[in-house]
């Protein structure tokens, strides 16, 4: 009985954190969902449970932010992201989860510390990175998203310096990861990750994911512009530290 309670508690917590973060702050803290659920199941199973639920959250987010997103940023990042999904699919189960965690965690921590301690990084240039940066960061987002639904930091590296309006920022992240998550469905099916237990867990979590996503959107509109970016980058920093700890431990 204790194992059952622990299973559902961790799954529900992971889903709620992901939905609140995705709906309100662009998804930065959602990266903890797979590591959290991996305490009681293989990381691949946790990723399989989250993917359809992320697609449901995306659908709600697209409706909520349909008029507020940066088309040019999505166009710059998405082609590289699709290529990254292909590479991530080929590496699935071959590349060590710990290597991915350490690389992603280190990138997240360095990015966050630079933003907090270097005034120029906080102010932002407002200029768009070059095409190559979009392809490389998009590729990193697609790759890490395929491995562990952790594509937020690379996308943040591209979007945060643009100093977008907070709603446009979340809307852009939502549209971008809608495309990424839908593109991940065929590879996940091809790998054979969706067994009966995983499908049953997904169905039970559908209302939890939907309600938490709506709550995240509600929270977004009640956070002041002054605190929005510090919160977003703070979530990335906390997640990066957690990933580093998991990978090195």
Residue frames relative to the residue before (quaternion, step in Angstrom):
aa qw qx qy qz dx dy dz
X 1.0000 0.0000 0.0000 0.0000 0.00 0.00 0.00
X 0.6422 0.5315 -0.3268 0.4454 3.58 0.96 -0.86
X 0.6416 0.5237 -0.3229 0.4581 3.58 1.01 -0.80
X 0.6389 0.5232 -0.3231 0.4624 3.58 1.02 -0.79
X 0.6542 0.5061 -0.3074 0.4705 3.58 0.93 -0.91
X 0.6545 0.5085 -0.3114 0.4649 3.58 0.95 -0.89
X 0.6284 0.5523 -0.3295 0.4376 3.58 0.97 -0.88
X 0.7443 0.4121 -0.2374 0.4688 3.56 0.67 -1.09
X 0.6057 0.5558 -0.3589 0.4420 3.59 1.09 -0.61
X 0.7009 0.4590 -0.2737 0.4723 3.58 0.88 -0.93
X 0.6349 0.5173 -0.3389 0.4632 3.58 0.99 -0.77
X 0.6809 0.4841 -0.2958 0.4632 3.59 0.83 -0.97
X 0.6386 0.5235 -0.3285 0.4585 3.60 0.98 -0.80
X 0.6545 0.5155 -0.3083 0.4592 3.57 0.94 -0.88
X 0.6645 0.5012 -0.3002 0.4659 3.57 0.94 -0.88
X 0.6706 0.5043 -0.3030 0.4519 3.59 0.90 -0.91
X 0.6477 0.5090 -0.3235 0.4656 3.59 0.92 -0.88
X 0.6634 0.5140 -0.3068 0.4490 3.57 0.91 -0.92
X 0.6947 0.4838 -0.2809 0.4521 3.58 0.89 -0.95
X 0.6503 0.5062 -0.3240 0.4647 3.59 0.92 -0.83
X 0.6740 0.4914 -0.2893 0.4697 3.56 0.95 -0.90
X 0.6746 0.5031 -0.2899 0.4558 3.56 0.93 -0.91
X 0.7126 0.4685 -0.2629 0.4512 3.56 0.90 -0.91
X 0.7968 0.3513 -0.1625 0.4640 3.55 1.03 -0.77
X 0.8402 0.1934 -0.0378 0.5052 3.56 1.01 -0.80
X 0.6543 -0.5538 0.3151 0.4072 3.60 1.16 0.41
X 0.6377 -0.6174 0.3027 0.3473 3.58 1.21 0.25
X 0.3543 0.7817 -0.4743 0.1960 3.63 1.20 -0.01
X 0.7397 0.4171 -0.2367 0.4720 3.58 0.78 -1.00
X 0.5047 0.6782 -0.4124 0.3395 3.60 1.23 -0.28
X 0.5279 0.6508 -0.4049 0.3658 3.58 1.22 -0.35
X 0.6164 0.5687 -0.3637 0.4054 3.60 1.13 -0.44
X 0.4980 0.7012 -0.4198 0.2902 3.61 1.19 -0.40
X 0.7023 0.4532 -0.2826 0.4706 3.59 0.77 -0.99
X 0.6588 0.4800 -0.3395 0.4694 3.68 0.83 -0.77
X 0.6350 0.5339 -0.3337 0.4476 3.60 1.02 -0.79
X 0.7060 0.4485 -0.2571 0.4840 3.57 0.86 -0.96
X 0.5975 0.5901 -0.3571 0.4090 3.59 1.19 -0.50
X 0.4852 0.6391 -0.4487 0.3935 3.59 1.23 -0.05
X 0.8008 0.2763 -0.1242 0.5166 3.60 1.08 -0.64
X 0.7780 0.1796 -0.1189 0.5902 3.61 1.25 0.06
X 0.6264 -0.5118 0.4000 0.4309 3.62 -1.19 0.27
X 0.6058 -0.5835 0.3923 0.3724 3.62 -1.03 0.71
X 0.6254 0.5456 -0.3488 0.4353 3.61 1.00 -0.72
X 0.6483 0.5039 -0.3208 0.4721 3.60 1.02 -0.74
X 0.6319 0.5239 -0.3285 0.4673 3.57 1.02 -0.80
X 0.6517 0.5112 -0.3116 0.4657 3.58 0.97 -0.86
X 0.6512 0.5207 -0.3146 0.4537 3.59 1.02 -0.80
X 0.6326 0.5176 -0.3315 0.4712 3.59 1.02 -0.75
X 0.7090 0.4896 -0.2768 0.4254 3.57 0.86 -0.93
X 0.6162 0.6179 -0.3760 0.3116 3.62 0.88 -0.84
X 0.7003 0.4294 -0.3114 0.4778 3.69 0.68 -0.84
X 0.6305 0.5255 -0.3352 0.4625 3.58 1.09 -0.67
X 0.6154 0.5245 -0.3411 0.4794 3.59 1.10 -0.66
X 0.6333 0.5218 -0.3333 0.4642 3.60 1.03 -0.74
X 0.6236 0.5170 -0.3307 0.4842 3.60 1.08 -0.71
X 0.6459 0.5050 -0.3147 0.4783 3.59 0.94 -0.86
X 0.6271 0.5440 -0.3310 0.4487 3.58 1.00 -0.82
X 0.6453 0.5311 -0.3265 0.4416 3.57 0.94 -0.89
X 0.6563 0.4860 -0.3055 0.4896 3.58 0.99 -0.82
X 0.6649 0.5158 -0.3010 0.4487 3.56 0.98 -0.87
X 0.6196 0.5397 -0.3460 0.4528 3.59 1.00 -0.78
X 0.6566 0.4956 -0.3155 0.4729 3.58 0.96 -0.82
X 0.6911 0.4958 -0.2890 0.4394 3.58 0.90 -0.93
X 0.8065 0.2645 -0.1085 0.5175 3.60 0.98 -0.85
X 0.2610 0.8315 -0.4663 0.1522 3.58 1.27 0.33
X 0.7315 0.3939 -0.2319 0.5059 3.61 1.12 -0.53
X 0.7331 0.3971 -0.2072 0.5117 3.58 1.26 -0.08
X 0.5068 0.6058 -0.4894 0.3696 3.56 0.06 1.29
X 0.4539 -0.6921 0.5070 0.2408 3.53 -1.23 0.62
X 0.3400 -0.7857 0.4838 0.1815 3.56 -0.25 1.31
X 0.6673 0.5215 -0.3199 0.4247 3.60 0.90 -0.88
X 0.6354 0.5240 -0.3345 0.4580 3.59 1.03 -0.70
X 0.6462 0.5085 -0.3192 0.4713 3.59 0.97 -0.82
X 0.6543 0.5093 -0.3094 0.4657 3.58 0.95 -0.88
X 0.6555 0.5184 -0.3117 0.4521 3.59 1.04 -0.74
X 0.7617 0.4158 -0.1997 0.4550 3.59 0.95 -0.87
X 0.6454 0.6015 -0.3338 0.3321 3.59 0.93 -0.87
X 0.6443 0.5160 -0.3691 0.4271 3.69 0.81 -0.73
X 0.6602 0.4867 -0.3067 0.4828 3.59 0.93 -0.84
X 0.6271 0.5475 -0.3367 0.4400 3.58 1.04 -0.78
X 0.6475 0.5143 -0.3245 0.4593 3.59 0.96 -0.80
X 0.6354 0.5014 -0.3251 0.4891 3.58 1.05 -0.74
X 0.6404 0.5312 -0.3192 0.4537 3.58 1.02 -0.79
X 0.6051 0.5505 -0.3490 0.4572 3.60 1.11 -0.66
X 0.6336 0.5264 -0.3266 0.4635 3.58 1.00 -0.83
X 0.6738 0.4828 -0.2912 0.4775 3.58 0.89 -0.96
X 0.6548 0.5210 -0.3096 0.4516 3.58 0.97 -0.86
X 0.6297 0.5300 -0.3275 0.4641 3.58 1.05 -0.75
X 0.6630 0.4965 -0.3005 0.4730 3.58 0.96 -0.85
X 0.7133 0.4467 -0.2482 0.4796 3.59 1.09 -0.74
X 0.4571 0.7134 -0.4397 0.2979 3.60 1.26 -0.30
X 0.8205 0.1771 -0.1553 0.5209 3.57 -0.74 1.07
X 0.6739 0.4554 -0.2985 0.4995 3.60 1.26 -0.18
X 0.7138 0.4008 -0.2465 0.5187 3.55 0.89 -0.92
X 0.5216 -0.6596 0.4451 0.3078 3.56 -0.87 0.93
X 0.5025 -0.6492 0.4845 0.3022 3.57 -0.94 0.92
X 0.6512 0.5345 -0.3204 0.4331 3.58 1.01 -0.80
X 0.6157 0.5351 -0.3483 0.4618 3.60 1.04 -0.70
X 0.6495 0.5083 -0.3101 0.4729 3.57 0.95 -0.89
X 0.6585 0.5184 -0.3139 0.4463 3.59 0.93 -0.89
X 0.6711 0.4973 -0.3070 0.4561 3.59 0.89 -0.91
X 0.6721 0.4945 -0.3062 0.4582 3.60 0.85 -0.92
X 0.6935 0.4647 -0.2760 0.4764 3.55 0.88 -0.94
X 0.6490 0.5236 -0.3179 0.4513 3.57 0.99 -0.81
X 0.6581 0.5079 -0.3110 0.4606 3.58 0.93 -0.88
X 0.6441 0.5168 -0.3184 0.4656 3.58 0.97 -0.86
X 0.6651 0.5154 -0.3001 0.4495 3.58 0.92 -0.93
X 0.6785 0.4946 -0.2954 0.4558 3.58 0.89 -0.94
X 0.6685 0.4963 -0.3081 0.4603 3.60 0.87 -0.90
X 0.6399 0.5213 -0.3203 0.4650 3.58 0.98 -0.83
X 0.6880 0.4948 -0.2848 0.4480 3.57 0.87 -0.96
X 0.6683 0.4937 -0.3061 0.4648 3.58 0.90 -0.90
X 0.6188 0.5336 -0.3410 0.4649 3.57 1.04 -0.76
X 0.6624 0.5112 -0.3089 0.4522 3.60 0.94 -0.89
X 0.7112 0.4698 -0.2695 0.4481 3.60 0.88 -0.91
X 0.8014 0.3454 -0.1537 0.4635 3.59 0.91 -0.87
X 0.7028 0.3798 -0.2812 0.5317 3.61 1.19 -0.11
X 0.4114 -0.7525 0.4511 0.2472 3.62 -0.30 1.20
X 0.6316 0.5502 -0.3461 0.4226 3.60 0.97 -0.79
X 0.6384 0.5237 -0.3276 0.4592 3.58 1.08 -0.69
X 0.6598 0.5040 -0.3105 0.4628 3.59 1.03 -0.75
X 0.6526 0.5125 -0.3203 0.4571 3.56 0.98 -0.83
X 0.2460 -0.7886 0.5259 0.2025 3.57 0.96 -0.85
X 0.4451 -0.6969 0.4963 0.2644 3.53 -1.11 0.65
X 0.3688 -0.7204 0.5026 0.3039 3.57 1.11 -0.61
X 0.5991 0.5603 -0.3586 0.4457 3.56 1.28 -0.16
X 0.4702 -0.6763 0.4921 0.2818 3.52 -1.11 0.71
X 0.4924 -0.6283 0.5002 0.3355 3.59 -1.00 0.75
X 0.6355 -0.5548 0.3847 0.3746 3.56 -1.23 0.41
X 0.7107 -0.4629 0.3226 0.4203 3.53 -1.31 0.27
X 0.6405 0.5300 -0.3290 0.4479 3.59 0.98 -0.85
X 0.6292 0.5299 -0.3362 0.4586 3.59 0.99 -0.79
X 0.6429 0.5264 -0.3198 0.4553 3.57 0.98 -0.82
X 0.6678 0.4965 -0.3026 0.4649 3.57 0.95 -0.88
X 0.6961 0.4787 -0.2839 0.4535 3.59 0.87 -0.97
X 0.6928 0.4532 -0.2866 0.4821 3.59 0.89 -0.89
X 0.6111 0.5275 -0.3444 0.4793 3.57 1.10 -0.64
X 0.6434 0.5202 -0.3193 0.4620 3.57 0.99 -0.83
X 0.6491 0.5075 -0.3139 0.4718 3.57 0.99 -0.84
X 0.6405 0.5232 -0.3223 0.4606 3.58 1.02 -0.79
X 0.6727 0.4947 -0.2971 0.4632 3.58 0.92 -0.88
X 0.6584 0.5237 -0.3071 0.4449 3.57 0.97 -0.88
X 0.7318 0.4212 -0.2470 0.4755 3.58 0.72 -1.08
X 0.6005 0.5450 -0.3624 0.4593 3.58 1.14 -0.51
X 0.6462 0.5167 -0.3187 0.4625 3.59 1.03 -0.75
X 0.6895 0.4909 -0.2805 0.4527 3.56 0.94 -0.91
X 0.8476 -0.0279 0.0965 0.5211 3.60 0.75 -1.00
X 0.4855 -0.6607 0.4382 0.3685 3.64 1.18 0.42
X 0.5048 0.6504 -0.4048 0.3979 3.56 1.02 0.84
X 0.2839 0.8031 -0.4810 0.2077 3.57 0.92 0.89
X 0.4253 0.7577 -0.4267 0.2509 3.57 1.26 -0.07
X 0.6798 0.5168 -0.3272 0.4047 3.64 0.72 -0.93
X 0.6663 0.4755 -0.3450 0.4592 3.68 0.79 -0.77
X 0.6466 0.5050 -0.3238 0.4712 3.59 1.01 -0.76
X 0.6206 0.5398 -0.3314 0.4621 3.57 1.07 -0.73
X 0.6128 0.5611 -0.3477 0.4344 3.59 1.02 -0.78
X 0.6858 0.4546 -0.2764 0.4966 3.57 1.10 -0.66
X 0.7727 0.4308 -0.2060 0.4183 3.58 0.80 -1.03
X 0.6294 0.5808 -0.3590 0.3711 3.61 0.88 -0.88
X 0.6757 0.4959 -0.3340 0.4312 3.68 0.81 -0.80
X 0.5836 0.5979 -0.3761 0.4006 3.61 1.20 -0.36
X 0.2574 -0.7974 0.5046 0.2080 3.60 1.28 -0.38
X 0.1334 0.8106 -0.5514 0.1454 3.55 0.84 1.00
X 0.6137 -0.4818 0.4671 0.4160 3.53 -1.30 0.35
X 0.5991 -0.6178 0.3575 0.3628 3.60 -0.92 0.88
X 0.6735 0.4859 -0.3078 0.4643 3.60 0.96 -0.78
X 0.6325 0.5078 -0.3287 0.4838 3.59 1.05 -0.70
X 0.6117 0.5524 -0.3468 0.4476 3.58 1.04 -0.74
X 0.7012 0.4466 -0.2744 0.4832 3.60 0.77 -1.00
X 0.6376 0.5312 -0.3289 0.4507 3.58 1.00 -0.79
X 0.6523 0.5091 -0.3125 0.4666 3.58 0.99 -0.80
X 0.6376 0.5074 -0.3195 0.4836 3.58 0.98 -0.82
X 0.6510 0.5297 -0.3165 0.4421 3.58 0.97 -0.84
X 0.6819 0.4744 -0.2935 0.4730 3.59 0.83 -0.95
X 0.6414 0.5343 -0.3262 0.4436 3.58 0.94 -0.88
X 0.7576 0.3904 -0.2241 0.4728 3.58 0.75 -1.01
X 0.4899 0.5914 -0.4526 0.4532 3.57 1.23 -0.06
X 0.6751 0.4804 -0.2863 0.4811 3.56 0.91 -0.92
X 0.6588 0.5120 -0.3098 0.4558 3.59 0.92 -0.88
X 0.7083 0.4713 -0.2814 0.4438 3.59 0.77 -0.98
X 0.6318 0.5097 -0.3407 0.4743 3.60 1.02 -0.69
X 0.6595 0.5070 -0.3084 0.4614 3.59 1.02 -0.78
X 0.6418 0.5324 -0.3238 0.4470 3.61 1.16 -0.46
X 0.5310 0.6665 -0.4090 0.3263 3.61 1.13 -0.45
X 0.6815 0.4832 -0.3281 0.4410 3.68 0.72 -0.88
X 0.6627 0.4847 -0.3400 0.4586 3.66 0.85 -0.75
X 0.6431 0.5207 -0.3356 0.4501 3.60 0.97 -0.77
X 0.6398 0.4985 -0.3227 0.4879 3.59 1.05 -0.74
X 0.6551 0.5289 -0.3105 0.4413 3.58 0.96 -0.90
X 0.6580 0.5013 -0.3056 0.4715 3.59 1.04 -0.75
X 0.4235 -0.7337 0.4396 0.2984 3.58 1.22 -0.43
X 0.3044 0.8003 -0.4703 0.2136 3.57 1.07 0.71
X 0.6925 0.5068 -0.2872 0.4256 3.60 1.11 -0.57
X 0.0374 0.7931 -0.6049 0.0599 3.58 -0.01 1.28
X 0.7573 -0.4157 0.2520 0.4360 3.56 -1.31 0.12
X 0.6534 0.5193 -0.3195 0.4487 3.59 0.95 -0.83
X 0.6627 0.5048 -0.3022 0.4634 3.57 0.95 -0.87
X 0.6503 0.5108 -0.3158 0.4653 3.58 0.95 -0.87
X 0.6434 0.5196 -0.3217 0.4611 3.59 0.97 -0.82
X 0.6463 0.5126 -0.3159 0.4687 3.59 0.97 -0.84
X 0.6299 0.5396 -0.3299 0.4508 3.58 0.96 -0.87
X 0.6765 0.5074 -0.3024 0.4399 3.59 0.84 -0.98
X 0.6579 0.5039 -0.3133 0.4637 3.59 0.99 -0.78
X 0.7145 0.4663 -0.2475 0.4591 3.58 1.10 -0.71
X 0.4260 0.7248 -0.4599 0.2858 3.63 1.22 -0.17
X 0.7136 0.4234 -0.3021 0.4693 3.69 0.67 -0.88
X 0.6010 0.5539 -0.3598 0.4500 3.61 1.08 -0.66
X 0.6741 0.4983 -0.2925 0.4601 3.59 0.89 -0.97
X 0.6704 0.5112 -0.3030 0.4443 3.59 0.92 -0.92
X 0.6892 0.4768 -0.2895 0.4625 3.59 0.84 -0.96
X 0.6673 0.4962 -0.3092 0.4614 3.60 0.95 -0.82
X 0.6222 0.5311 -0.3424 0.4622 3.60 1.06 -0.68
X 0.6433 0.5045 -0.3171 0.4806 3.58 0.95 -0.84
X 0.6405 0.5164 -0.3198 0.4699 3.58 1.01 -0.79
X 0.6298 0.5367 -0.3307 0.4539 3.59 1.06 -0.73
X 0.6400 0.5076 -0.3194 0.4802 3.58 1.00 -0.82
X 0.6273 0.5309 -0.3274 0.4665 3.59 1.01 -0.82
X 0.6590 0.5089 -0.3058 0.4618 3.60 0.94 -0.88
X 0.6045 0.5942 -0.3539 0.3954 3.57 1.01 -0.86
X 0.7327 0.4411 -0.2398 0.4595 3.56 0.86 -0.95
X 0.6949 0.4404 -0.2799 0.4947 3.57 1.28 0.03
X 0.5640 0.5398 -0.3964 0.4832 3.56 1.29 0.23
X 0.4489 -0.7108 0.4691 0.2704 3.58 -0.75 1.02
X 0.6235 -0.5463 0.4094 0.3811 3.55 -1.20 0.54
X 0.6113 0.5878 -0.3503 0.3976 3.57 1.04 -0.76
X 0.7690 0.3691 -0.1807 0.4897 3.57 0.99 -0.86
X 0.4788 0.7150 -0.4331 0.2684 3.58 1.17 -0.33
X 0.7392 0.4191 -0.2530 0.4625 3.60 0.63 -1.08
X 0.6196 0.5159 -0.3711 0.4607 3.67 0.93 -0.63
X 0.6448 0.5074 -0.3269 0.4689 3.59 1.02 -0.73
X 0.6485 0.5257 -0.3190 0.4488 3.59 0.91 -0.92
X 0.7104 0.4382 -0.2648 0.4829 3.56 0.79 -1.02
X 0.5972 0.5559 -0.3583 0.4538 3.59 1.09 -0.60
X 0.6370 0.5151 -0.3236 0.4734 3.58 1.01 -0.80
X 0.6384 0.5179 -0.3250 0.4676 3.58 1.00 -0.81
X 0.6445 0.5241 -0.3189 0.4564 3.60 1.00 -0.84
X 0.6671 0.4975 -0.3071 0.4618 3.60 0.85 -0.94
X 0.6629 0.4999 -0.3032 0.4677 3.55 0.96 -0.86
X 0.6350 0.5363 -0.3250 0.4511 3.57 1.00 -0.81
X 0.6510 0.5053 -0.3112 0.4732 3.57 0.97 -0.84
X 0.6415 0.5142 -0.3207 0.4703 3.57 1.01 -0.81
X 0.6603 0.5002 -0.3120 0.4653 3.60 0.92 -0.85
X 0.6406 0.5164 -0.3266 0.4651 3.58 0.97 -0.80
X 0.6418 0.5254 -0.3165 0.4603 3.57 0.93 -0.90
X 0.6814 0.4889 -0.2936 0.4587 3.59 0.84 -1.00
X 0.6923 0.4973 -0.2863 0.4376 3.57 0.89 -0.94
X 0.7203 0.4354 -0.2513 0.4780 3.58 0.93 -0.89
X 0.6464 0.5309 -0.3242 0.4418 3.58 1.08 -0.67
